[in-house]
Amino acid sequence: MAKISQYTEDNIRSLDWKEHIRMRPGMYIGKLGDGSSPDDGIYILIKEVLDNSVDEFVMGAGKTIDIIVKDNTVTIRDYGRGIPLGKVVDVVSKMNTGGKYDSRAFKKSVGLNGVGTKAVNALSGYFKVQSIRDDQTKIAEFEIGELISDEPPIVSSLRKGTKVTFIPDVGIFKKYKFRNEYIEKMIKNYVFLNRGLTIVFNGEKFVSENGLKDLLEEQINDEAMQYPIIHLIGEDIEVAMTHSKLQYSEEFHSFVNGQHTTQGGTHQNAFRESIVKTIREFFGKNYDASDIRKSIVSAISIKVMEPVFESQTKTKLGSTEIGGGLPSVRVFINDFIKTELDNYLHKNPIAAESIQRKIVQAEKERKELSGIRKLARDRAKKVSLHNKKLRDCRVHLGDMKKENRLESTLFITEGDSASGSITKSRSVNTQAVFSLRGKPLNSYGKTKKIVYENEEFNLLQSALNIEDGIENLRYNNIVIATDADVDGMHIRLLLITFFLQFFPELIKEGHLYILETPLFRVRDKKDTFYCYSEAEKQNAIKKLKGKPEITRFKGLGEISPGEFKYFIGEDIRLDPVMLDKAMSIDEMLEFYMGKNTPERQQFIIENLKVELDIIE
C-alpha cells in the first residue's frame, strides 16, 4: 500500500501576485518558447502592453504608438490619456487593478481581466513605467516584479501618454531572441483593425487605409484571387473575403476587439456558417458547405462588450453575446452577412458568377476524389500509436491538459536511425515523431489527388489532421528534422513544397520549422561543446585546454539518443520557415521547383560558396 504523505498547516502557502505568475507563467502568457514561434511568450509580453496602447486609440486618445525593440529591450510609447499618476504603481503590480473594469472609461476593450501588464512586470528582469498627464510625469521601476524606484510626480512638458520599457527575464525565457518578422505581423494586424492608427516600429511606419481588405492583400496577390476582395463594413463588424485559385483549404483570420483569435471561437464559427447559408439562399441550391468554403481566404473583425476568452492569451472567443442590447454573436453575424453579402452579390453579378464556378469546380473535384479519399482514410488508420510511422505524444492520449497542445511538436524525419534517436530522447508528453521512408515526391504542379494516392503524404496529412484545413491541427509545431547534407536539404525542400502547394496556411500561421542540429562536437576529458557553425567550433577550441577531440556529425543518425536530448529539449534551436513577401507562393514554387531556368542556375552558383563555407 502506498505511503500517504503528510498534509499539515506547513503545506499551505500563500503566494503574492508576482510569485504566482512566475511559478505558473503558462497560465498568463501560454508557452514560453525562445522567440522562434509567433505565439512564444516574449511576443505575448509585447502584445499585453500594446493592447493597452491600442485601447487608448480606440477610446479616441492618441493616434500614434512608437515601438523600439533593440538588444532584447522593448519600449512602447503611446500618446493616450496616461495612467492616473496616483495609480501608476498599482496598475502594473496589483492584480485585478485597472480602468477597464469601468465601462465608462473603456468600452469594447481587449484587456478586461486586470492581469496583462502585471504579467509583463513579473516576468521581466527589468520593468519601467512612465505616465505623463496634467503637465506632470511619474516613473516607477521594478526588477522581477519588485519595486525598486517609486519617485513622486514632477513637472513635465512632455506629450501626455504612457511609456513602458521592459527586458524579459532570462531566468524565465532562457536563450530568447526577438524576430522582427513576428512583431511586424502583430503590428500589421493592429493597424488593419484600427484604421487611422499609426504604429512606428524601429523607425518604420505602419498604417492602413482599407482595414481587412489590406490584410487579405497581404495574404494573397491579385493574380491568385478568383475575384476582387469583397469588403463589407458595419457597426462593430468588418468582413473581407475572396477565393484563391491556388490553395485548397479554408483560410480564416478572426479578430475580437482588435485581438487576433488564432483559434477562432464563436464569431468565426458563425461567420463560416453564415457564408454557407447566404450563398445557398442566393443561388437557390443546397451546395455542400465544404464546396462553398473550399479555397476561401477571409477575415472577420467584431467588437464585443466585455468579451469572454477561453484562456488568458485570448486566442479563442467564448462569448455568445455581443452586449449593449444587441442579439447573440451568432445572430448578429448571420444577420449582417445575410444582408450585406446578399446585396453585394446582387450588385456584382460577375463576382457572383465567379463564386458559383468555383463552387461547381470544388463539387466536381470532391466527387472525383471521394473514392480515393475513402481508401486513403482506411490506409491512414494504419498510422497507429504503436507502429514505426507515427510515435505520438501524451497530449493526444488524453493524459494532459488541452493548454499543453501549444507545446506539442511533431518531428518529421527520414531513416530508422535518425527517427530512433529522436524517439528515444524526446519528451513523450509533448513531442511526437513521424518517420518518412526515403525522399518524398516532388508535389509541385500536382493536384490534391496526389496527396491521397501517395502513401507518405496521405499518412502525414492524417497524422497532422489537416485534411479539411488547419483548424484542428494536432501539433502546434511541425519540425522538419533532416541531415545537414545535400540529401537532407533536398528532403527539406520537397516537404516545404508539399506544404506550400497544399497547406500554405501552415507556413503563414508560423507552424513550420527546420530543426537546427550541431555540425561539430568539440570535447576534452572535462568539457563538451556542441557547435552549430565553424565560428562556434573555433570558439570552443579556444576554451579547451590541450588538444581537443573534434567530431563532425554527418547525419542525425550519428548522434546518440543520450546526446540528442540536448538538441530537442530546453535548448532546441528552431529556424522558422517564413514566406518572402516580395514573391508569391506560385512564383516561389516555380522558381525553386519548376524548370531548371538560367535564373535558378545563377542563384545556385551565387549561393553555393556560402553553403560550402558552412560545411567546411
C-alpha positions as CSV (number, residue, x, y, z in Angstrom):
1,M,0.0,0.0,0.0
2,A,1.4,3.4,-1.0
3,K,2.5,5.6,1.9
4,I,0.2,8.6,2.5
5,S,2.2,11.9,2.6
6,Q,1.5,14.3,5.4
7,Y,-0.8,17.2,4.8
8,T,-0.4,19.9,7.6
9,E,-0.5,23.6,8.0
10,D,3.1,23.7,6.9
11,N,2.0,22.6,3.4
12,I,-0.3,25.6,3.0
13,R,1.4,28.6,1.1
14,S,0.1,32.0,0.1
15,L,1.8,33.4,-3.0
16,D,1.9,37.1,-3.7
17,W,0.9,38.3,-7.2
18,K,4.3,38.0,-8.8
19,E,5.3,34.7,-7.3
20,H,2.2,33.0,-8.8
21,I,2.8,34.5,-12.2
22,R,6.4,33.4,-12.2
23,M,5.6,29.9,-10.9
24,R,2.8,29.4,-13.4
25,P,3.7,31.6,-16.4
26,G,1.8,29.4,-18.8
27,M,-1.5,30.4,-17.2
28,Y,-0.8,34.0,-18.2
29,I,1.2,34.0,-21.4
30,G,0.8,30.5,-22.8
31,K,4.0,28.8,-23.7
32,L,7.4,30.3,-23.0
33,G,9.5,29.4,-26.1
34,D,12.6,31.2,-27.3
35,G,11.1,33.6,-29.9
36,S,11.2,31.2,-32.8
37,S,7.4,30.9,-32.8
38,P,4.9,33.8,-33.2
39,D,3.0,32.6,-30.1
40,D,6.0,32.4,-27.8
41,G,5.8,34.3,-24.5
42,I,8.1,37.2,-25.4
43,Y,5.7,38.3,-28.1
44,I,2.7,37.9,-25.7
45,L,4.5,40.3,-23.4
46,I,4.7,42.9,-26.2
47,K,1.1,42.3,-27.0
48,E,-0.1,42.8,-23.5
49,V,1.5,46.2,-23.3
50,L,0.5,47.1,-26.8
51,D,-3.1,46.2,-26.2
52,N,-3.3,48.9,-23.6
53,S,-2.0,51.5,-26.0
54,V,-4.3,50.4,-28.8
55,D,-7.3,50.6,-26.4
56,E,-6.3,54.3,-25.8
57,F,-6.6,54.8,-29.6
58,V,-9.9,53.1,-29.7
59,M,-11.2,55.4,-27.0
60,G,-10.1,58.4,-29.1
61,A,-6.9,59.2,-27.3
62,G,-3.6,59.1,-29.2
63,K,-3.3,58.2,-32.9
64,T,0.4,57.1,-32.8
65,I,2.3,54.4,-31.0
66,D,6.1,54.1,-31.0
67,I,7.8,50.7,-30.5
68,I,11.5,50.1,-30.3
69,V,13.0,46.6,-29.9
70,K,16.8,46.6,-29.5
71,D,19.2,44.3,-27.7
72,N,16.2,42.4,-26.1
73,T,14.9,45.7,-24.6
74,V,11.3,46.6,-25.6
75,T,10.0,50.2,-25.3
76,I,6.4,51.1,-26.1
77,R,5.2,54.7,-26.0
78,D,1.7,55.9,-26.7
79,Y,0.1,59.3,-26.6
80,G,-3.1,58.4,-24.9
81,R,-4.6,59.7,-21.7
82,G,-1.8,58.4,-19.5
83,I,-2.3,56.3,-16.3
84,P,-3.7,58.4,-13.4
85,L,-0.5,59.3,-11.6
86,G,-1.6,58.2,-8.2
87,K,-2.3,54.7,-9.6
88,V,0.8,54.1,-11.7
89,V,2.4,51.5,-9.4
90,D,-0.9,49.8,-8.6
91,V,-1.8,49.3,-12.3
92,V,1.3,47.4,-13.0
93,S,1.7,45.5,-9.7
94,K,-1.6,44.8,-8.1
95,M,-3.8,42.1,-9.6
96,N,-7.4,42.9,-10.6
97,T,-6.5,46.6,-10.8
98,G,-7.2,48.7,-13.9
99,G,-9.5,51.1,-15.6
100,K,-11.1,48.5,-17.8
101,Y,-13.4,47.3,-15.1
102,D,-15.1,50.7,-15.6
103,S,-17.0,50.6,-18.9
104,R,-17.3,54.3,-18.8
105,A,-13.5,54.6,-19.4
106,F,-13.0,51.6,-21.7
107,K,-15.7,50.2,-24.0
108,K,-15.2,47.1,-26.1
109,S,-11.6,46.7,-24.9
110,V,-9.4,43.6,-25.1
111,G,-7.7,43.7,-21.7
112,L,-10.5,43.2,-19.3
113,N,-9.0,41.0,-16.6
114,G,-6.5,43.4,-15.0
115,V,-3.6,41.0,-15.5
116,G,-1.7,42.0,-18.6
117,T,1.0,44.5,-17.6
118,K,1.3,42.8,-14.2
119,A,2.3,39.6,-16.0
120,V,4.8,41.6,-18.1
121,N,6.2,43.2,-14.9
122,A,6.6,39.9,-13.0
123,L,8.2,38.1,-16.0
124,S,10.7,40.9,-16.8
125,G,14.2,41.3,-15.3
126,Y,13.7,45.0,-15.6
127,F,10.4,46.9,-16.0
128,K,9.9,50.7,-16.1
129,V,6.6,52.5,-16.5
130,Q,6.2,56.3,-17.0
131,S,2.9,58.2,-17.2
132,I,2.6,61.8,-18.4
133,R,-0.6,63.7,-17.8
134,D,-1.8,67.0,-16.3
135,D,1.6,68.6,-17.0
136,Q,3.3,66.1,-14.7
137,T,5.1,62.8,-15.1
138,K,5.7,59.8,-12.7
139,I,8.1,57.0,-13.1
140,A,8.3,53.6,-11.3
141,E,10.9,50.9,-11.8
142,F,10.8,47.2,-11.0
143,E,13.1,44.2,-11.1
144,I,11.4,40.8,-11.4
145,G,8.2,42.4,-10.1
146,E,9.9,44.0,-7.1
147,L,9.5,47.8,-6.9
148,I,13.0,49.4,-6.8
149,S,12.2,53.0,-7.5
150,D,9.0,55.0,-6.9
151,E,9.6,58.7,-7.4
152,P,6.9,61.3,-6.8
153,P,5.4,63.1,-9.8
154,I,7.4,66.0,-11.2
155,V,6.5,68.8,-13.6
156,S,6.8,67.8,-17.3
157,S,6.4,69.4,-20.7
158,L,6.3,66.0,-22.5
159,R,3.2,65.0,-24.5
160,K,0.8,63.1,-22.4
161,G,0.6,59.3,-22.6
162,T,2.3,56.2,-21.2
163,K,5.8,54.7,-21.8
164,V,6.7,51.2,-20.8
165,T,10.2,49.6,-21.1
166,F,10.9,46.0,-20.2
167,I,13.5,43.3,-20.6
168,P,12.2,39.7,-20.4
169,D,13.8,37.8,-17.6
170,V,16.5,35.4,-18.8
171,G,15.7,33.2,-15.8
172,I,12.3,32.5,-17.3
173,F,12.8,32.8,-21.0
174,K,16.4,31.4,-21.2
175,K,18.1,32.0,-24.6
176,Y,15.4,34.1,-26.4
177,K,15.6,36.2,-29.5
178,F,13.0,38.6,-30.9
179,R,12.3,38.1,-34.6
180,N,11.2,41.4,-36.2
181,E,9.0,39.4,-38.8
182,Y,6.7,38.3,-36.0
183,I,6.5,41.7,-34.4
184,E,5.8,43.3,-37.7
185,K,2.9,40.8,-38.4
186,M,1.4,41.6,-35.0
187,I,1.7,45.4,-35.7
188,K,0.1,45.0,-39.1
189,N,-2.9,43.2,-37.6
190,Y,-3.3,46.1,-35.2
191,V,-3.3,48.8,-37.9
192,F,-5.5,46.7,-40.2
193,L,-8.1,46.6,-37.5
194,N,-7.7,50.2,-36.4
195,R,-7.8,52.5,-39.5
196,G,-6.2,55.8,-38.6
197,L,-3.8,54.3,-36.1
198,T,-0.1,54.7,-36.9
199,I,2.5,52.4,-35.3
200,V,6.2,53.2,-35.8
201,F,8.4,50.2,-35.2
202,N,12.1,50.8,-35.1
203,G,11.6,53.8,-37.4
204,E,9.3,52.1,-39.9
205,K,5.8,53.4,-40.1
206,F,2.8,51.1,-40.4
207,V,-0.7,52.4,-41.2
208,S,-3.8,51.0,-43.1
209,E,-6.4,52.8,-45.1
210,N,-8.6,49.9,-46.0
211,G,-8.6,47.7,-42.9
212,L,-9.3,44.0,-43.5
213,K,-9.0,44.5,-47.3
214,D,-5.4,45.4,-46.8
215,L,-4.9,42.3,-44.5
216,L,-6.2,40.0,-47.2
217,E,-4.0,41.7,-49.8
218,E,-1.0,40.7,-47.6
219,Q,-2.1,37.1,-47.7
220,I,-3.0,36.7,-51.4
221,N,-1.9,38.7,-54.5
222,D,-4.2,39.8,-57.3
223,E,-3.3,37.1,-59.7
224,A,-4.2,34.4,-57.2
225,M,-7.7,35.9,-56.5
226,Q,-10.7,34.2,-58.0
227,Y,-12.5,37.6,-57.9
228,P,-11.7,41.0,-56.3
229,I,-11.9,41.1,-52.5
230,I,-15.4,41.6,-51.1
231,H,-15.2,44.2,-48.3
232,L,-18.2,44.7,-46.0
233,I,-18.2,47.2,-43.1
234,G,-20.9,47.7,-40.5
235,E,-21.4,48.9,-36.9
236,D,-19.0,46.8,-34.8
237,I,-18.3,44.4,-37.6
238,E,-16.0,44.2,-40.7
239,V,-15.6,41.4,-43.2
240,A,-13.3,40.7,-46.2
241,M,-13.3,37.6,-48.4
242,T,-12.3,36.1,-51.7
243,H,-11.4,32.7,-53.1
244,S,-7.9,31.6,-54.1
245,K,-7.1,30.0,-57.4
246,L,-4.1,28.3,-55.9
247,Q,-4.8,26.9,-52.4
248,Y,-7.2,24.1,-51.4
249,S,-8.1,24.6,-47.8
250,E,-10.1,27.3,-46.0
251,E,-8.2,30.3,-44.5
252,F,-9.9,32.4,-41.9
253,H,-8.5,35.3,-39.9
254,S,-10.7,36.3,-37.0
255,F,-10.5,39.2,-34.5
256,V,-12.3,40.4,-31.5
257,N,-11.8,44.0,-30.2
258,G,-8.5,44.0,-32.1
259,Q,-7.4,40.7,-30.6
260,H,-6.2,38.1,-33.2
261,T,-8.2,35.0,-32.2
262,T,-5.9,32.4,-33.8
263,Q,-8.0,29.5,-32.5
264,G,-11.3,31.1,-33.7
265,G,-14.3,30.8,-31.5
266,T,-18.0,31.6,-31.6
267,H,-17.6,34.5,-34.0
268,Q,-15.5,32.5,-36.5
269,N,-17.9,29.6,-36.4
270,A,-20.9,32.0,-37.0
271,F,-19.0,33.6,-39.9
272,R,-18.3,30.2,-41.6
273,E,-21.9,29.2,-41.1
274,S,-23.4,32.4,-42.4
275,I,-21.3,32.4,-45.6
276,V,-22.7,29.0,-46.5
277,K,-26.3,29.9,-45.6
278,T,-26.2,33.1,-47.6
279,I,-24.7,31.6,-50.7
280,R,-27.1,28.7,-50.7
281,E,-30.0,31.1,-50.5
282,F,-28.6,33.4,-53.1
283,F,-28.2,30.6,-55.7
284,G,-31.1,28.6,-54.5
285,K,-29.1,25.5,-54.3
286,N,-28.1,23.3,-51.4
287,Y,-24.4,23.2,-52.1
288,D,-22.2,21.3,-49.8
289,A,-20.6,23.5,-47.2
290,S,-17.1,22.3,-47.9
291,D,-17.5,23.1,-51.6
292,I,-18.6,26.7,-50.7
293,R,-15.7,27.3,-48.3
294,K,-13.0,25.5,-50.3
295,S,-10.1,27.8,-51.1
296,I,-11.8,30.7,-49.3
297,V,-9.4,33.4,-47.9
298,S,-11.3,35.6,-45.5
299,A,-11.2,37.8,-42.3
300,I,-13.7,39.0,-39.8
301,S,-13.5,41.5,-37.0
302,I,-16.1,42.2,-34.4
303,K,-16.5,44.4,-31.3
304,V,-18.0,42.9,-28.2
305,M,-18.8,44.3,-24.8
306,E,-16.7,42.5,-22.2
307,P,-15.6,39.6,-24.3
308,V,-15.0,36.2,-22.7
309,F,-12.0,34.3,-24.0
310,E,-11.2,30.7,-23.3
311,S,-7.7,31.5,-22.0
312,Q,-5.6,34.4,-20.7
313,T,-3.8,34.6,-24.0
314,K,-7.2,35.4,-25.7
315,T,-6.8,33.2,-28.7
316,K,-10.3,31.8,-28.8
317,L,-13.6,33.7,-28.2
318,G,-16.1,32.0,-25.9
319,S,-18.6,34.8,-25.7
320,T,-22.1,34.1,-27.1
321,E,-23.4,37.6,-26.6
322,I,-22.4,40.9,-28.2
323,G,-23.7,43.1,-25.3
324,G,-25.2,46.5,-25.3
325,G,-28.7,45.2,-26.0
326,L,-27.6,43.5,-29.3
327,P,-28.5,40.0,-30.3
328,S,-26.2,37.0,-29.8
329,V,-22.9,36.8,-31.6
330,R,-24.3,34.1,-34.0
331,V,-27.5,36.1,-34.8
332,F,-25.6,39.4,-35.2
333,I,-23.1,38.0,-37.7
334,N,-25.7,35.9,-39.6
335,D,-27.9,38.9,-40.0
336,F,-25.1,41.1,-41.2
337,I,-23.7,38.6,-43.7
338,K,-27.2,37.7,-44.9
339,T,-28.0,41.3,-45.7
340,E,-24.6,42.7,-46.9
341,L,-23.2,39.7,-48.8
342,D,-26.5,39.1,-50.5
343,N,-26.7,42.8,-51.5
344,Y,-23.1,42.6,-52.8
345,L,-23.8,39.5,-54.9
346,H,-26.9,41.1,-56.5
347,K,-24.9,44.3,-57.3
348,N,-21.8,42.4,-58.6
349,P,-23.0,39.6,-60.9
350,I,-19.5,38.9,-62.2
351,A,-18.2,38.1,-58.7
352,A,-21.3,36.0,-58.1
353,E,-20.7,34.0,-61.2
354,S,-17.1,33.5,-60.3
355,I,-18.1,32.2,-56.9
356,Q,-20.5,29.8,-58.4
357,R,-18.0,28.5,-60.9
358,K,-15.6,27.9,-58.0
359,I,-18.2,26.0,-56.0
360,V,-19.1,23.8,-59.0
361,Q,-15.5,23.1,-59.7
362,A,-14.9,22.2,-56.0
363,E,-18.0,19.9,-56.1
364,K,-16.7,18.1,-59.2
365,E,-13.2,17.6,-57.6
366,R,-14.7,16.4,-54.4
367,K,-16.8,13.8,-56.1
368,E,-13.8,12.6,-58.2
369,L,-11.8,12.3,-55.0
370,S,-14.5,10.7,-52.9
371,G,-13.5,7.1,-53.6
372,I,-9.8,7.9,-53.3
373,R,-10.3,9.7,-50.0
374,K,-12.2,6.7,-48.6
375,L,-9.3,4.4,-49.5
376,A,-6.8,6.9,-48.1
377,R,-8.7,7.2,-44.8
378,D,-8.7,3.4,-44.5
379,R,-4.9,3.4,-45.1
380,A,-4.4,6.3,-42.7
381,K,-6.0,4.2,-39.9
382,K,-2.8,2.2,-40.0
383,V,-1.0,5.2,-38.5
384,S,-1.4,3.9,-35.0
385,L,0.4,5.0,-31.9
386,H,2.5,1.8,-31.9
387,N,3.8,1.4,-35.4
388,K,7.0,2.8,-36.9
389,K,5.4,5.6,-38.9
390,L,4.0,7.8,-36.1
391,R,5.0,7.8,-32.5
392,D,2.5,10.1,-30.8
393,C,2.8,12.1,-27.6
394,R,0.6,12.1,-24.5
395,V,-1.0,15.4,-25.3
396,H,-3.2,13.4,-27.8
397,L,-3.8,10.5,-25.5
398,G,-5.9,12.4,-23.0
399,D,-3.3,12.4,-20.3
400,M,-2.6,16.1,-20.4
401,K,-4.4,19.4,-20.3
402,K,-5.7,21.0,-23.5
403,E,-3.5,24.0,-22.9
404,N,-0.4,21.9,-23.3
405,R,-1.1,21.5,-27.0
406,L,0.6,24.8,-27.6
407,E,3.7,23.0,-26.7
408,S,3.1,20.0,-28.9
409,T,5.6,19.2,-31.6
410,L,5.8,16.7,-34.5
411,F,9.3,15.9,-35.8
412,I,9.3,14.8,-39.4
413,T,12.5,12.8,-40.0
414,E,13.9,10.3,-42.5
415,G,15.5,7.0,-41.8
416,D,15.3,4.5,-39.0
417,S,18.4,5.6,-37.2
418,A,17.5,9.3,-37.0
419,S,13.9,8.7,-36.1
420,G,15.1,6.1,-33.5
421,S,17.4,8.6,-31.8
422,I,14.7,11.3,-31.7
423,T,12.1,8.9,-30.4
424,K,14.4,7.7,-27.6
425,S,15.4,11.2,-26.5
426,R,12.2,13.2,-27.0
427,S,9.7,14.3,-24.3
428,V,6.9,11.7,-24.6
429,N,4.5,14.3,-23.1
430,T,4.6,16.9,-26.0
431,Q,6.9,15.6,-28.8
432,A,5.8,13.1,-31.5
433,V,7.9,11.6,-34.3
434,F,6.8,10.9,-37.9
435,S,9.2,8.8,-39.9
436,L,9.5,9.2,-43.7
437,R,10.5,6.3,-46.0
438,G,13.0,7.8,-48.4
439,K,12.6,11.1,-50.3
440,P,9.1,12.4,-50.7
441,L,7.6,13.0,-54.1
442,N,8.0,16.4,-55.7
443,S,4.4,17.7,-55.5
444,Y,4.9,20.9,-57.5
445,G,2.2,21.3,-60.1
446,K,0.3,18.2,-58.8
447,T,-3.4,18.3,-57.8
448,K,-4.8,17.4,-54.4
449,K,-5.4,13.9,-55.7
450,I,-1.7,13.1,-55.3
451,V,-2.0,13.7,-51.5
452,Y,-4.4,10.8,-51.2
453,E,-2.7,8.5,-53.7
454,N,0.8,9.0,-52.2
455,E,1.1,7.0,-49.0
456,E,3.7,9.2,-47.4
457,F,1.7,12.4,-48.0
458,N,-1.6,10.8,-47.1
459,L,-0.3,9.5,-43.8
460,L,1.4,12.8,-42.9
461,Q,-1.8,14.7,-43.7
462,S,-3.7,12.2,-41.4
463,A,-1.2,12.5,-38.6
464,L,-1.5,16.3,-38.7
465,N,-5.3,16.1,-39.0
466,I,-5.4,18.8,-41.8
467,E,-7.4,17.1,-44.5
468,D,-10.2,19.7,-44.0
469,G,-8.0,22.6,-43.1
470,I,-5.7,23.5,-40.2
471,E,-8.5,24.5,-37.7
472,N,-8.0,21.1,-35.9
473,L,-4.2,20.9,-36.4
474,R,-2.9,18.3,-33.9
475,Y,0.5,19.8,-33.4
476,N,1.3,23.4,-32.9
477,N,4.9,23.0,-34.1
478,I,5.8,20.9,-37.2
479,V,9.6,20.4,-37.3
480,I,11.5,19.1,-40.3
481,A,14.5,17.2,-38.9
482,T,16.8,16.1,-41.7
483,D,20.6,15.7,-42.2
484,A,22.5,18.9,-43.0
485,D,23.8,17.4,-46.2
486,V,22.6,17.6,-49.8
487,D,20.1,14.8,-49.5
488,G,18.8,16.3,-46.2
489,M,18.4,19.7,-47.8
490,H,16.6,18.1,-50.8
491,I,14.1,16.4,-48.4
492,R,13.5,19.7,-46.6
493,L,12.8,21.4,-49.9
494,L,10.4,18.6,-51.0
495,L,8.5,18.8,-47.7
496,I,8.3,22.6,-47.8
497,T,7.0,22.3,-51.4
498,F,4.3,19.9,-50.2
499,F,3.1,22.3,-47.5
500,L,3.3,25.4,-49.8
501,Q,1.4,23.6,-52.5
502,F,-1.5,22.2,-50.4
503,F,-1.4,23.8,-46.9
504,P,0.3,27.2,-47.2
505,E,-1.6,28.5,-44.2
506,L,0.6,26.2,-42.0
507,I,3.5,28.4,-43.0
508,K,1.6,31.7,-43.0
509,E,0.5,31.0,-39.4
510,G,4.0,30.1,-38.3
511,H,3.7,26.4,-37.6
512,L,6.6,25.0,-39.8
513,Y,10.2,24.9,-38.7
514,I,13.6,23.4,-39.5
515,L,15.5,21.7,-36.7
516,E,19.0,23.0,-36.3
517,T,21.4,20.3,-35.1
518,P,25.1,20.7,-34.3
519,L,27.7,20.2,-37.0
520,F,30.6,19.5,-34.6
521,R,31.3,18.1,-31.2
522,V,34.4,19.5,-29.5
523,R,35.5,18.0,-26.2
524,D,38.2,17.0,-23.9
525,K,38.2,15.0,-20.7
526,K,36.3,17.6,-18.8
527,D,34.1,19.7,-21.1
528,T,32.0,19.1,-24.2
529,F,30.7,21.7,-26.6
530,Y,28.2,21.2,-29.5
531,C,28.8,23.7,-32.3
532,Y,26.4,24.8,-35.0
533,S,28.9,26.6,-37.1
534,E,32.6,26.9,-37.9
535,A,32.8,30.0,-35.7
536,E,31.3,28.2,-32.7
537,K,33.8,25.4,-33.3
538,Q,36.8,27.7,-33.2
539,N,35.5,29.4,-30.0
540,A,35.1,26.0,-28.4
541,I,38.6,25.0,-29.3
542,K,39.9,28.2,-27.6
543,K,38.0,27.4,-24.4
544,L,39.5,23.9,-24.0
545,K,43.0,23.3,-22.7
546,G,45.1,20.9,-24.6
547,K,44.3,19.1,-27.9
548,P,40.5,18.6,-28.2
549,E,38.7,15.8,-29.9
550,I,36.6,17.1,-32.8
551,T,33.8,15.1,-34.3
552,R,32.0,16.2,-37.5
553,F,28.4,14.9,-37.4
554,K,27.5,13.9,-41.0
555,G,23.9,12.9,-40.2
556,L,21.3,12.8,-37.4
557,G,21.7,9.0,-37.1
558,E,25.3,9.6,-35.9
559,I,24.0,11.5,-32.8
560,S,23.3,9.2,-30.0
561,P,19.9,9.4,-28.1
562,G,21.9,10.5,-25.0
563,E,23.2,13.5,-26.9
564,F,20.1,14.2,-29.0
565,K,18.1,15.1,-25.8
566,Y,20.2,18.3,-25.6
567,F,19.2,19.4,-29.0
568,I,15.4,18.9,-28.8
569,G,14.9,19.9,-25.1
570,E,15.1,23.3,-23.5
571,D,18.0,24.4,-25.8
572,I,16.3,23.4,-29.0
573,R,17.1,25.6,-32.0
574,L,14.4,26.0,-34.5
575,D,14.6,28.0,-37.7
576,P,11.0,29.1,-38.7
577,V,10.0,28.7,-42.3
578,M,8.8,32.1,-43.5
579,L,7.3,33.4,-46.7
580,D,9.1,36.1,-48.7
581,K,6.5,38.9,-49.1
582,A,8.3,40.0,-52.3
583,M,7.4,36.7,-54.1
584,S,4.0,34.9,-54.3
585,I,3.8,31.3,-53.4
586,D,3.2,30.4,-57.1
587,E,6.3,32.4,-58.1
588,M,8.3,30.8,-55.3
589,L,7.4,27.3,-56.3
590,E,8.0,27.9,-60.0
591,F,11.5,29.4,-59.2
592,Y,12.7,26.6,-56.9
593,M,10.8,23.6,-58.2
594,G,9.9,24.4,-61.8
595,K,12.1,24.1,-64.9
596,N,15.8,24.5,-64.4
597,T,16.0,28.1,-65.7
598,P,19.2,30.1,-66.1
599,E,18.0,32.4,-63.3
600,R,17.9,29.4,-60.8
601,Q,21.2,28.2,-62.0
602,Q,22.8,31.6,-61.3
603,F,21.1,31.7,-57.9
604,I,22.6,28.3,-57.0
605,I,26.1,29.4,-58.2
606,E,25.9,32.6,-56.2
607,N,24.8,30.8,-53.0
608,L,26.9,27.6,-53.3
609,K,30.0,29.2,-51.8
610,V,28.0,30.1,-48.6
611,E,26.9,26.5,-48.2
612,L,30.4,25.1,-48.8
613,D,31.8,27.5,-46.2
614,I,29.3,26.2,-43.7
615,I,30.0,22.6,-44.4
616,E,33.8,23.0,-44.3
